[in-house]
Amino acid sequence: MHAIAVQNHASVRFVPWPSNKTAATRWEPPKATRVSFQTQRDEALQRIGYLAHDLTDPAVARRVTMFRTGGADVKIAGFSRGELPDSFTDALVLGHSADARLASRALTVLRVLATGLPVVAQHMKGASAIVARNLEMLVIGQALQRRLTPRPDLVYECLDIHRLLTSQSSAGRALRRLERHVGKSVDLVLTSSPAFIANHLKNGPFANRIILVENKILTPAPHPLRLMPPPFRIGWYGALRCERSFKILADLSDRLGGKVKVSLRGRPSPAVFPDMATSLAPHPHMSFGGPYTAADLPSLYGDVHFAWCIDFYEQGANSEWLLPNRLYESAAFGAVPIALRSVETGRYLQRHGLGVTLEDANPEALASLFSEMTSAKYAALHRAVIDTDPALWRASPEDCRALVTAITQPTARAAA
């Protein structure tokens, strides 16, 4: 466990991964792109077509906001799993999909390829680049790339490595062959964790065309931070899909009988938690407050002491490699992240001297940790988080412009 303040760190914002596996070098946009936002808006906008696997995913809305803040005209198309955000009124809905139903989603993709491409192509006419979120959308993106004139760049946004992509089963091998085949058409890859590159993406045909874009928040200004007295509250927010995490947190709250309370917010996976109210009923010190938006983040994290940044959903692969949204969100608003020491999130926190990192997230270790937690110990952990450079957690308008430049201007990438 670390409780030290760290010095300001200049974040590496967009880093192409070198094909020779040497240390990554810092990528900076050319000076010509360092113009004011208003100046860029006055010029012809670069158009980005964005293919989203789930139009209701808050991370998709954040990426669209990032593109638009960077000066791009964004045309959105994709599948829906619920009610669309208000800002997506012009999105082209290609169909409906569901979590943990890969075969069903594959059939939906095939239907788009068979009958829907002309409509999507018209919707994205004039795009400089097509950004495809996840492999299923990359297949559609490749087909669109062939239809559109002039030919847009194809960008593969890979922010999760599906468990089948690491499986040695026949289905896993088939999915990897598909990724390699479609990947030959990819001009650029966006990913959010160095571990995704080191453990999977470096083996693809696009290994020398990868840019690291962390899951930083876009909230424009800091919000007041405060220290709250016990009982200590743990927030588990975002995509709620890890049954093991639920059981660990439920056991902890039950053992300590109210000394630790657990707040859940976000979108439970129906495949894992078909009835969240029933799951919570035996655990009086746990609560679920439903979904939230980016505007709710300050109050959500302002109401908890700690943030649960541990995930076992795809243990041994994706769960160990990701740098999750909740890491950046919690730290930006002063909640102390809790992570496993052996995974990428824990290593990130250790490098910066932040948070609580555990050797093992078993109930006994957590019960011991919180039984010994005092207001003074928590204050030191909290102070270390809020004393970090906000740029570690927040993307600036300049970051957004640099990303749009990298996606829409191949010459900027070639010069890097």
C-alpha positions, 0 to 999 in steps of 0.5 A, spaced: 500 500 500 502 506 498 501 513 501 506 518 498 505 524 493 508 524 487 511 529 482 508 531 476 508 527 470 508 529 463 503 523 460 505 520 454 499 521 450 499 518 443 505 513 442 506 509 436 509 502 438 515 501 434 516 494 430 523 493 433 520 492 440 524 497 442 522 502 447 516 507 445 518 514 443 513 520 444 509 522 438 507 529 438 503 533 432 506 537 427 506 544 429 501 546 423 496 542 427 497 546 433 492 551 432 486 554 436 479 550 436 476 556 433 481 556 427 480 549 426 472 549 426 472 555 421 476 550 416 473 544 412 472 539 418 475 532 417 470 527 417 470 521 421 466 515 420 465 511 427 462 504 427 460 502 434 459 496 437 454 499 442 451 506 441 449 506 448 456 505 451 458 511 455 465 510 453 463 510 445 460 517 447 466 519 450 470 517 444 465 521 439 466 527 444 473 527 443 473 527 436 468 533 436 472 537 441 478 535 436 475 539 430 472 533 427 465 532 423 463 525 426 458 520 422 456 515 427 453 508 426 453 501 430 449 497 434 444 498 440 443 495 446 438 500 449 436 507 449 441 512 445 444 518 448 441 525 446 447 527 443 446 521 438 440 523 435 443 522 428 446 516 429 445 510 424 442 504 428 444 498 424 441 493 429 440 491 436 445 486 440 447 483 446 452 482 451 456 475 451 452 473 445 458 473 440 454 468 435 448 473 435 452 479 434 456 475 428 449 474 425 447 481 425 454 483 422 453 478 416 446 481 415 449 488 415 454 486 410 449 482 406 444 488 405 446 494 409 452 497 406 449 502 401 446 505 407 452 506 411 456 508 405 452 514 404 451 516 411 459 516 411 460 519 405 466 523 405 470 520 411 477 521 411 477 515 416 473 510 418 474 508 426 471 501 427 470 499 435 472 492 436 473 486 431 466 485 429 465 493 427 472 492 423 469 487 418 464 492 416 469 497 416 473 493 411 467 492 407 466 500 407 473 502 405 472 498 399 466 502 397 468 509 399 471 513 394 476 516 395 478 511 400 478 512 407 483 510 412 481 504 416 482 505 424 481 499 428 480 501 435 481 495 440 480 497 447 478 490 450 481 483 447 476 478 447 477 472 451 476 468 444 482 472 441 487 468 446 483 461 446 487 455 443 480 452 441 478 452 434 473 458 435 479 462 438 484 460 432 478 462 427 477 469 430 485 470 430 485 468 423 479 473 421 483 479 425 490 478 421 486 477 415 482 484 416 488 487 419 491 487 413 487 493 411 488 497 417 492 503 417 492 505 424 490 501 431 488 505 437 489 502 444 488 504 451 494 499 454 501 498 453 499 490 455 494 490 450 500 491 445 505 487 448 501 481 449 496 481 443 497 486 438 504 486 437 503 479 433 498 482 428 499 485 421 499 492 424 504 492 429 508 498 427 501 502 426 499 502 433 497 508 437 496 508 445 490 513 447 489 512 454 482 512 457 482 519 460 476 523 462 474 529 458 471 533 464 473 540 462 475 543 470 476 540 476 471 539 482 472 540 489 474 534 493 473 533 500 475 528 505 469 524 508 469 520 515 468 513 516 464 508 515 469 507 508 465 507 502 467 503 496 465 505 489 464 499 484 462 503 477 462 502 470 461 495 466 458 491 472 460 484 469 465 480 474 461 475 479 467 474 483 468 481 484 461 482 487 462 476 491 468 479 494 465 485 496 459 482 498 463 478 503 467 484 505 461 488 507 458 482 511 464 481 515 465 488 517 458 489 518 457 496 516 464 499 517 465 498 509 459 500 505 459 498 497 456 502 492 454 500 485 453 504 479 453 503 472 450 497 467 450 490 470 451 485 464 444 481 464 448 475 462 452 475 469 447 479 473 440 478 470 436 481 477 441 485 481 436 487 486 435 479 487 443 479 488 443 485 493 438 483 497 442 478 502 447 484 503 444 490 507 451 494 506 451 494 498 447 498 494 445 499 486 444 506 484 443 504 476 446 507 470 450 514 470 453 519 465 459 523 465 456 529 468 455 524 474 462 522 475 464 528 480 458 526 485 459 519 484 466 519 486 465 524 491 461 520 495 466 514 496 473 513 499 475 508 494 474 505 487 474 498 486 479 497 480 479 489 480 476 485 475 476 477 474 471 477 468 477 475 463 482 473 468 489 471 465 488 475 459 484 482 458 482 483 465 490 483 467 492 487 461 487 493 461 487 500 464 480 501 465 476 507 465 474 507 472 482 508 474 482 514 471 475 517 473 476 515 480 483 518 481 481 524 477 475 526 482 479 523 488 477 516 490 483 512 492 483 506 487 484 499 489 488 494 484 491 487 484 499 488 484 500 483 479 496 486 473 497 492 469 492 497 473 496 495 479 503 496 476 501 503 473 499 505 480 505 503 483 509 506 478 506 513 480 506 511 488 498 511 488 492 507 491 492 500 494 495 495 491 494 488 493 497 481 492 491 477 493 484 480 493 481 474 498 476 476 503 481 475 509 486 480 506 481 485 505 477 485 511 484 485 515 486 492 510 479 495 512 479 493 519 486 497 520 484 503 516 484 509 520 482 516 517 489 518 518 491 512 513 486 514 508 487 521 508 494 520 506 492 515 500 487 521 498 492 526 498 497 522 494 491 522 489 489 529 489 496 531 489 498 528 482 498 532 475 491 532 473 493 531 466 495 524 468 487 523 468 484 528 464 485 529 456 486 536 454 483 539 447 490 539 445 490 531 446 483 531 442 486 535 436 492 531 436 488 524 436 484 527 430 490 529 426 493 522 427 487 519 425 485 523 419 492 525 416 497 520 414 502 524 413 502 526 420 503 519 422 509 518 417 513 524 420 512 521 427 
